[in-house]
Amino acid sequence: MAVKPKSFPELFAQAEEHADYWVAGAILEFTEGVVREMERQGVSRTELARRLGATPAYVTKILRGKANFTLETMVRLARALDAELHVQISTEADQQALQAVGGAGKVR
């Protein structure tokens, strides 16, 4: 018996049931924020690496989401950009309210 292919909404709903989906979303949101701040300040990967005391290859690995993200790493990156890291937990209703006023996307 052939298995009927699932629709995209079904596949998406299934993915949302796994922690890996939400972890990947959080990493993407964080790295996009780092890149936005780097662009705003005109900071290159080489300069960010210098500020971190790391190699440009390490910064590239971080920005691709391939590094192990700890809160310490995230704080160090934020501080290297003269910024602060804010971590929050919110409900679906909180996220909808934020999106209604043009705020951040959701990460669970």
C-alpha positions in Angstrom: 0.0 0.0 0.0 1.4 3.4 -1.0 1.7 6.1 1.7 0.0 9.3 0.8 2.5 12.2 0.9 1.8 14.7 3.6 0.9 18.3 2.8 3.2 21.1 3.8 1.0 22.2 6.7 1.0 18.7 8.0 4.8 18.4 7.8 5.2 21.9 9.4 2.9 21.0 12.3 4.8 17.7 12.8 8.1 19.6 12.8 6.8 22.0 15.4 6.3 19.1 17.8 10.1 18.6 18.0 12.5 20.6 20.2 15.1 20.7 17.4 12.7 22.9 15.4 12.5 25.4 18.2 16.2 25.3 18.9 17.0 26.0 15.2 14.6 28.9 15.3 16.2 30.4 18.3 19.7 30.0 16.8 18.5 31.6 13.6 16.9 34.5 15.4 20.1 35.1 17.5 22.5 34.9 14.6 20.3 37.2 12.5 20.4 39.7 15.3 24.2 39.5 15.5 24.5 40.1 11.7 22.0 43.0 11.8 24.1 44.7 14.6 27.3 44.0 12.8 25.9 45.6 9.6 24.5 48.5 11.6 27.9 49.2 13.2 30.0 48.3 10.1 31.8 45.5 12.0 33.4 42.8 9.9 33.7 39.2 10.9 37.5 39.8 11.3 36.8 42.7 13.6 34.3 40.8 15.6 36.8 37.9 15.9 39.4 40.4 17.2 37.0 41.7 19.8 36.2 38.2 20.9 39.8 37.0 20.9 38.9 34.4 18.4 39.5 33.5 14.8 37.4 34.7 11.8 36.7 31.1 11.1 35.1 30.7 14.6 32.9 33.8 13.9 31.9 32.3 10.6 31.0 29.1 12.3 28.9 31.0 14.9 27.1 33.0 12.3 26.2 29.9 10.3 24.7 28.4 13.5 27.3 25.6 13.6 28.8 26.4 17.0 27.6 25.2 20.4 25.6 28.2 21.7 25.8 28.7 25.4 24.4 31.7 27.2 28.1 32.7 27.8 28.8 32.6 24.1 25.7 34.7 23.3 26.6 37.2 26.0 30.2 37.5 24.8 29.0 38.1 21.2 26.5 40.8 22.4 29.1 42.5 24.6 31.7 42.4 21.7 29.1 44.5 19.8 28.5 46.9 22.8 25.0 45.3 23.1 23.1 43.4 25.7 21.5 39.9 25.4 17.9 39.7 26.5 16.4 36.2 26.9 12.7 35.9 27.5 10.0 33.3 27.8 6.6 34.2 26.4 3.2 32.6 25.6 1.6 32.4 22.2 -0.6 35.3 23.2 2.5 37.4 24.0 4.0 36.6 20.6 0.8 37.5 18.8 0.6 40.8 20.6 4.3 41.5 19.7 3.7 40.6 16.0 0.6 42.9 15.9 2.8 45.9 16.8 5.7 44.8 14.6 7.8 43.0 17.2 10.0 39.9 17.1 9.0 36.6 15.7 8.2 33.5 17.9 10.7 31.1 19.3 9.6 28.4 21.8 
